Amino acid sequence: VDWEQKLVINIILNRESELFLFYLTKFWKIADKPRCCNAQPF
């Protein structure tokens, strides 16, 4: 599996945890433009 599939798997497995929001926000900022330059996951 490539890194994207691993990321998706990790997100699914950790969707109940704070890591989910952290990785989702981090990945979203990398994959797409940040919705707000000062936005923070927490």
PDB file of N, CA, C and O in Angstrom:
ATOM      1  N   VAL A   1       0.841  -1.200   0.000  1.00  0.00           N
ATOM      2  CA  VAL A   1       0.000   0.000   0.000  1.00  0.00           C
ATOM      3  C   VAL A   1       0.876   1.250   0.000  1.00  0.00           C
ATOM      4  O   VAL A   1       1.961   1.263   0.581  1.00  0.00           O
ATOM      5  N   ASP A   2       0.396   2.280  -0.650  1.00  0.00           N
ATOM      6  CA  ASP A   2       1.132   3.537  -0.664  1.00  0.00           C
ATOM      7  C   ASP A   2       0.781   4.359   0.567  1.00  0.00           C
ATOM      8  O   ASP A   2      -0.057   3.967   1.380  1.00  0.00           O
ATOM      9  N   TRP A   3       1.441   5.511   0.688  1.00  0.00           N
ATOM     10  CA  TRP A   3       1.267   6.314   1.918  1.00  0.00           C
ATOM     11  C   TRP A   3      -0.148   6.839   2.031  1.00  0.00           C
ATOM     12  O   TRP A   3      -0.643   7.028   3.142  1.00  0.00           O
ATOM     13  N   GLU A   4      -0.825   7.086   0.895  1.00  0.00           N
ATOM     14  CA  GLU A   4      -2.198   7.605   0.966  1.00  0.00           C
ATOM     15  C   GLU A   4      -3.132   6.555   1.550  1.00  0.00           C
ATOM     16  O   GLU A   4      -3.978   6.863   2.389  1.00  0.00           O
ATOM     17  N   GLN A   5      -2.974   5.309   1.099  1.00  0.00           N
ATOM     18  CA  GLN A   5      -3.829   4.247   1.629  1.00  0.00           C
ATOM     19  C   GLN A   5      -3.560   4.036   3.113  1.00  0.00           C
ATOM     20  O   GLN A   5      -4.488   3.826   3.894  1.00  0.00           O
ATOM     21  N   LYS A   6      -2.285   4.091   3.500  1.00  0.00           N
ATOM     22  CA  LYS A   6      -1.944   3.957   4.918  1.00  0.00           C
ATOM     23  C   LYS A   6      -2.578   5.081   5.730  1.00  0.00           C
ATOM     24  O   LYS A   6      -3.081   4.855   6.831  1.00  0.00           O
ATOM     25  N   LEU A   7      -2.551   6.286   5.183  1.00  0.00           N
ATOM     26  CA  LEU A   7      -3.137   7.425   5.893  1.00  0.00           C
ATOM     27  C   LEU A   7      -4.634   7.221   6.080  1.00  0.00           C
ATOM     28  O   LEU A   7      -5.168   7.456   7.165  1.00  0.00           O
ATOM     29  N   VAL A   8      -5.311   6.783   5.021  1.00  0.00           N
ATOM     30  CA  VAL A   8      -6.755   6.545   5.105  1.00  0.00           C
ATOM     31  C   VAL A   8      -7.054   5.469   6.142  1.00  0.00           C
ATOM     32  O   VAL A   8      -7.972   5.615   6.949  1.00  0.00           O
ATOM     33  N   ILE A   9      -6.273   4.383   6.119  1.00  0.00           N
ATOM     34  CA  ILE A   9      -6.475   3.301   7.086  1.00  0.00           C
ATOM     35  C   ILE A   9      -6.280   3.825   8.502  1.00  0.00           C
ATOM     36  O   ILE A   9      -7.079   3.533   9.392  1.00  0.00           O
ATOM     37  N   ASN A  10      -5.212   4.605   8.711  1.00  0.00           N
ATOM     38  CA  ASN A  10      -4.945   5.146  10.044  1.00  0.00           C
ATOM     39  C   ASN A  10      -6.055   6.093  10.488  1.00  0.00           C
ATOM     40  O   ASN A  10      -6.436   6.102  11.659  1.00  0.00           O
ATOM     41  N   ILE A  11      -6.570   6.884   9.561  1.00  0.00           N
ATOM     42  CA  ILE A  11      -7.662   7.800   9.897  1.00  0.00           C
ATOM     43  C   ILE A  11      -8.890   7.003  10.318  1.00  0.00           C
ATOM     44  O   ILE A  11      -9.543   7.341  11.306  1.00  0.00           O
ATOM     45  N   ILE A  12      -9.207   5.941   9.568  1.00  0.00           N
ATOM     46  CA  ILE A  12     -10.380   5.129   9.902  1.00  0.00           C
ATOM     47  C   ILE A  12     -10.200   4.482  11.279  1.00  0.00           C
ATOM     48  O   ILE A  12     -11.129   4.458  12.086  1.00  0.00           O
ATOM     49  N   LEU A  13      -9.001   3.961  11.536  1.00  0.00           N
ATOM     50  CA  LEU A  13      -8.756   3.276  12.801  1.00  0.00           C
ATOM     51  C   LEU A  13      -8.749   4.247  13.974  1.00  0.00           C
ATOM     52  O   LEU A  13      -9.090   3.871  15.096  1.00  0.00           O
ATOM     53  N   ASN A  14      -8.361   5.495  13.720  1.00  0.00           N
ATOM     54  CA  ASN A  14      -8.206   6.468  14.805  1.00  0.00           C
ATOM     55  C   ASN A  14      -9.299   7.529  14.791  1.00  0.00           C
ATOM     56  O   ASN A  14      -9.150   8.592  15.394  1.00  0.00           O
ATOM     57  N   ARG A  15     -10.401   7.235  14.098  1.00  0.00           N
ATOM     58  CA  ARG A  15     -11.420   8.275  13.917  1.00  0.00           C
ATOM     59  C   ARG A  15     -12.048   8.700  15.233  1.00  0.00           C
ATOM     60  O   ARG A  15     -12.690   9.748  15.298  1.00  0.00           O
ATOM     61  N   GLU A  16     -11.876   7.905  16.286  1.00  0.00           N
ATOM     62  CA  GLU A  16     -12.448   8.252  17.584  1.00  0.00           C
ATOM     63  C   GLU A  16     -11.482   9.066  18.430  1.00  0.00           C
ATOM     64  O   GLU A  16     -11.850   9.573  19.490  1.00  0.00           O
ATOM     65  N   SER A  17     -10.253   9.190  17.963  1.00  0.00           N
ATOM     66  CA  SER A  17      -9.213   9.796  18.804  1.00  0.00           C
ATOM     67  C   SER A  17      -8.862  11.200  18.338  1.00  0.00           C
ATOM     68  O   SER A  17      -9.281  11.634  17.265  1.00  0.00           O
ATOM     69  N   GLU A  18      -8.098  11.897  19.148  1.00  0.00           N
ATOM     70  CA  GLU A  18      -7.645  13.238  18.791  1.00  0.00           C
ATOM     71  C   GLU A  18      -6.701  13.190  17.605  1.00  0.00           C
ATOM     72  O   GLU A  18      -6.621  14.147  16.834  1.00  0.00           O
ATOM     73  N   LEU A  19      -5.976  12.069  17.448  1.00  0.00           N
ATOM     74  CA  LEU A  19      -5.066  11.947  16.314  1.00  0.00           C
ATOM     75  C   LEU A  19      -5.815  12.049  15.007  1.00  0.00           C
ATOM     76  O   LEU A  19      -5.269  12.528  14.013  1.00  0.00           O
ATOM     77  N   PHE A  20      -7.063  11.604  14.994  1.00  0.00           N
ATOM     78  CA  PHE A  20      -7.864  11.695  13.778  1.00  0.00           C
ATOM     79  C   PHE A  20      -7.984  13.141  13.325  1.00  0.00           C
ATOM     80  O   PHE A  20      -7.721  13.463  12.167  1.00  0.00           O
ATOM     81  N   LEU A  21      -8.385  14.010  14.247  1.00  0.00           N
ATOM     82  CA  LEU A  21      -8.538  15.423  13.888  1.00  0.00           C
ATOM     83  C   LEU A  21      -7.196  16.040  13.503  1.00  0.00           C
ATOM     84  O   LEU A  21      -7.113  16.847  12.577  1.00  0.00           O
ATOM     85  N   PHE A  22      -6.143  15.646  14.228  1.00  0.00           N
ATOM     86  CA  PHE A  22      -4.821  16.199  13.939  1.00  0.00           C
ATOM     87  C   PHE A  22      -4.360  15.818  12.534  1.00  0.00           C
ATOM     88  O   PHE A  22      -3.962  16.678  11.748  1.00  0.00           O
ATOM     89  N   TYR A  23      -4.417  14.520  12.226  1.00  0.00           N
ATOM     90  CA  TYR A  23      -3.955  14.073  10.914  1.00  0.00           C
ATOM     91  C   TYR A  23      -4.865  14.550   9.802  1.00  0.00           C
ATOM     92  O   TYR A  23      -4.406  14.893   8.712  1.00  0.00           O
ATOM     93  N   LEU A  24      -6.176  14.570  10.086  1.00  0.00           N
ATOM     94  CA  LEU A  24      -7.116  15.038   9.067  1.00  0.00           C
ATOM     95  C   LEU A  24      -6.841  16.502   8.723  1.00  0.00           C
ATOM     96  O   LEU A  24      -6.819  16.883   7.553  1.00  0.00           O
ATOM     97  N   THR A  25      -6.633  17.309   9.756  1.00  0.00           N
ATOM     98  CA  THR A  25      -6.358  18.730   9.526  1.00  0.00           C
ATOM     99  C   THR A  25      -5.028  18.895   8.801  1.00  0.00           C
ATOM    100  O   THR A  25      -4.915  19.680   7.860  1.00  0.00           O
ATOM    101  N   LYS A  26      -4.022  18.146   9.249  1.00  0.00           N
ATOM    102  CA  LYS A  26      -2.702  18.244   8.626  1.00  0.00           C
ATOM    103  C   LYS A  26      -2.770  17.815   7.161  1.00  0.00           C
ATOM    104  O   LYS A  26      -2.217  18.481   6.286  1.00  0.00           O
ATOM    105  N   PHE A  27      -3.441  16.716   6.905  1.00  0.00           N
ATOM    106  CA  PHE A  27      -3.543  16.216   5.536  1.00  0.00           C
ATOM    107  C   PHE A  27      -4.358  17.171   4.676  1.00  0.00           C
ATOM    108  O   PHE A  27      -4.023  17.421   3.518  1.00  0.00           O
ATOM    109  N   TRP A  28      -5.444  17.709   5.261  1.00  0.00           N
ATOM    110  CA  TRP A  28      -6.302  18.618   4.506  1.00  0.00           C
ATOM    111  C   TRP A  28      -5.530  19.867   4.101  1.00  0.00           C
ATOM    112  O   TRP A  28      -5.689  20.359   2.984  1.00  0.00           O
ATOM    113  N   LYS A  29      -4.697  20.382   4.998  1.00  0.00           N
ATOM    114  CA  LYS A  29      -3.910  21.580   4.688  1.00  0.00           C
ATOM    115  C   LYS A  29      -2.885  21.283   3.604  1.00  0.00           C
ATOM    116  O   LYS A  29      -2.556  22.156   2.800  1.00  0.00           O
ATOM    117  N   ILE A  30      -2.375  20.044   3.580  1.00  0.00           N
ATOM    118  CA  ILE A  30      -1.414  19.677   2.538  1.00  0.00           C
ATOM    119  C   ILE A  30      -2.149  19.437   1.220  1.00  0.00           C
ATOM    120  O   ILE A  30      -1.681  19.862   0.163  1.00  0.00           O
ATOM    121  N   ALA A  31      -3.291  18.762   1.276  1.00  0.00           N
ATOM    122  CA  ALA A  31      -3.998  18.361   0.064  1.00  0.00           C
ATOM    123  C   ALA A  31      -4.740  19.530  -0.574  1.00  0.00           C
ATOM    124  O   ALA A  31      -4.879  19.585  -1.796  1.00  0.00           O
ATOM    125  N   ASP A  32      -5.211  20.449   0.232  1.00  0.00           N
ATOM    126  CA  ASP A  32      -6.010  21.555  -0.278  1.00  0.00           C
ATOM    127  C   ASP A  32      -5.569  22.832   0.424  1.00  0.00           C
ATOM    128  O   ASP A  32      -4.826  22.777   1.404  1.00  0.00           O
ATOM    129  N   LYS A  33      -6.015  23.960  -0.062  1.00  0.00           N
ATOM    130  CA  LYS A  33      -5.668  25.219   0.574  1.00  0.00           C
ATOM    131  C   LYS A  33      -6.300  25.309   1.958  1.00  0.00           C
ATOM    132  O   LYS A  33      -7.446  24.890   2.124  1.00  0.00           O
ATOM    133  N   PRO A  34      -5.602  25.835   2.952  1.00  0.00           N
ATOM    134  CA  PRO A  34      -6.198  26.016   4.276  1.00  0.00           C
ATOM    135  C   PRO A  34      -7.423  26.922   4.184  1.00  0.00           C
ATOM    136  O   PRO A  34      -7.417  27.924   3.469  1.00  0.00           O
ATOM    137  N   ARG A  35      -8.464  26.559   4.913  1.00  0.00           N
ATOM    138  CA  ARG A  35      -9.673  27.386   4.908  1.00  0.00           C
ATOM    139  C   ARG A  35      -9.391  28.711   5.619  1.00  0.00           C
ATOM    140  O   ARG A  35      -9.937  29.754   5.260  1.00  0.00           O
ATOM    141  N   CYS A  36      -8.522  28.643   6.641  1.00  0.00           N
ATOM    142  CA  CYS A  36      -8.149  29.858   7.353  1.00  0.00           C
ATOM    143  C   CYS A  36      -6.680  29.751   7.717  1.00  0.00           C
ATOM    144  O   CYS A  36      -6.236  28.747   8.274  1.00  0.00           O
ATOM    145  N   CYS A  37      -5.942  30.781   7.402  1.00  0.00           N
ATOM    146  CA  CYS A  37      -4.495  30.710   7.620  1.00  0.00           C
ATOM    147  C   CYS A  37      -4.158  30.518   9.094  1.00  0.00           C
ATOM    148  O   CYS A  37      -3.131  29.922   9.420  1.00  0.00           O
ATOM    149  N   ASN A  38      -5.011  31.014   9.987  1.00  0.00           N
ATOM    150  CA  ASN A  38      -4.743  30.909  11.419  1.00  0.00           C
ATOM    151  C   ASN A  38      -5.494  29.753  12.073  1.00  0.00           C
ATOM    152  O   ASN A  38      -5.502  29.629  13.298  1.00  0.00           O
ATOM    153  N   ALA A  39      -6.125  28.908  11.256  1.00  0.00           N
ATOM    154  CA  ALA A  39      -6.906  27.795  11.817  1.00  0.00           C
ATOM    155  C   ALA A  39      -5.983  26.806  12.514  1.00  0.00           C
ATOM    156  O   ALA A  39      -4.913  26.474  12.004  1.00  0.00           O
ATOM    157  N   GLN A  40      -6.406  26.339  13.684  1.00  0.00           N
ATOM    158  CA  GLN A  40      -5.650  25.342  14.430  1.00  0.00           C
ATOM    159  C   GLN A  40      -6.563  24.167  14.729  1.00  0.00           C
ATOM    160  O   GLN A  40      -7.753  24.362  14.975  1.00  0.00           O
ATOM    161  N   PRO A  41      -6.026  22.940  14.713  1.00  0.00           N
ATOM    162  CA  PRO A  41      -6.883  21.769  14.932  1.00  0.00           C
ATOM    163  C   PRO A  41      -7.510  21.752  16.320  1.00  0.00           C
ATOM    164  O   PRO A  41      -8.601  21.216  16.510  1.00  0.00           O
ATOM    165  N   PHE A  42      -6.789  22.362  17.320  1.00  0.00           N
ATOM    166  CA  PHE A  42      -7.332  22.331  18.689  1.00  0.00           C
ATOM    167  C   PHE A  42      -7.389  23.750  19.232  1.00  0.00           C
ATOM    168  O   PHE A  42      -7.814  23.960  20.369  1.00  0.00           O
TER     169      PHE A  42
END
